[in-house]
Amino acid sequence: MSKYIIQGGNALEGSIPVKGAKNSVLPLLAASILTQEPILLQNCPHIADVENMMRILRELGCRTHWQGDSIFVDASDVTNGEIPSALAGELRSSIFLLGALLSRLKWAKVAYPGGCDIGMRPIDIHLRGLRELGVQIKEEAGYLLCEVASDARTADIVLDLPSVGATENLMMASVFCKGKTVLRNCAKEPEIVDLQDFLNAMGASVRGAGGSVIVIEGVDELHGTVHTPIPDRIVAGTYLIGAAMCGGNLTLERVRAEHIASLLAKLSKTACKITTGNGKINLISKGRLNSLDWIETTFYPGFPTDLQTQVLTMQTIARGTCVIVENIFETRFRPVGELRKMGADITVRDKVAVVRGVESLHAANVTAADLRGGASLVLAAMAAHGKSEVREIRHIDRGYEDMSVLLRTVGVDIQRKDE
C-alpha cells in the first residue's frame, strides 16, 4: 500500500508546468487505432490510467511506448478486437475503444469498464447511438459483443444527455461511415474539441465540436500525425485550489485559463488575486478565504464535477457557509467522512452538502477512495496543522503525475512511501 506523509502548514511558492489532460489523452489513444500509420502524442502525463490504456492497445496488437513525455503508437498490426475484463476493469475509458474498434475492425468484444467508484455511469447512451449507426450489440457474460451490420449507415442521433464519453465514442464510430452523421445534444467539453482537432489532423472531416451539434462526413482512411493534447484543466484547478487554501504565490504554466473559467470565477470571490495570460495562471492567496455561497456542478461550461470535492475541501476552512449541489455523480461526497476526521463541519443530505467553515483543520490518517476525492484529502492535509497520512494513493496515481514531486518543488512538505 502506498501513502503520502504530509506536514501541513506550508505556503505554495513557485511554478508548476501542466501536462496533457488525462481526459483527452485516453480518447486520443483510442482514436490512434483508426489509422495504420504512426501517431505521436506529445506532453502526456505518466499516470496509471494512461499506462493501462497503453497496455490495452498492446493487447489489441499495437506497438506503443514512451519517448520521453511523448507516446508513440503504431496500430498497423491491429487485428484483435477483444478487450479482456482484467484490463477493462482497471480503466473506465476502455469503453472509448468500442467506437474505434468498430470503425477499424467492424467488430469488438469489450468487457464492461471499471474505474473510480463514484456512482453509476451507464453506457446505455453509447449503445443506443451505436445501434442507430447499424451496430448489432449483444450482452453476454459481462461482455458487449458488437458487430457492424451489413446495413451500417449514417444517422441523425440525439443523445439523451450530453455525455462526454458517448459523444467521443460516436465521433470515432462515424469517421468511416459513408455520408453524413449528425450528433445532437453533444457534450461541449474542451476534450471534445481536442478529439475533433486530432481526428481532422489525421484526415477526418468533423466540425461543430464545442457546440451542441457535431457533423461527421465519412472518409475512406486516416493517416498518422503528431499532436499535443490540451493541458489538464482538472489538475490545474486542483493545484490552484491548494494554493488558495495554503496561501502563497503559485504560477501554473502551459494552461488555458478559458477551460477553467468557472473555477477562476469562484476563486476570485474568495479573496484570491488571479492573473492570466500567455498560457499562464498566477494565484496569490493571503489570509483566510471568504466562503462561497453556492456551488452547483453541471455540464461544461458550468462548474465541473471533477473539481467539486477539491472546492468542498477548500470551503472547510473558509469564513462562512457554503452549499454545494452535486448533479452528476451520486457518490462524489464520499471524502466527507475522512474530512470530518480532520475537523471539517459538513452535513450531507442526498445530493446537497452544507459546509460550515472552521478556523483550521487538524492532522489525521485518512484513506482515498477515488481519484478526485484522494486529491482533495492531499489538499486538506497540506492545509492542516500537524502531520497527516493519506493512504491508498493508487487512486491519485490514476490522474496526477508525480504529485509529491511536483508539490515539493513549490514548498509542500510531502513524502511518498511505497510498501
Disulfide bonds with the S-S distance in Angstrom:
none
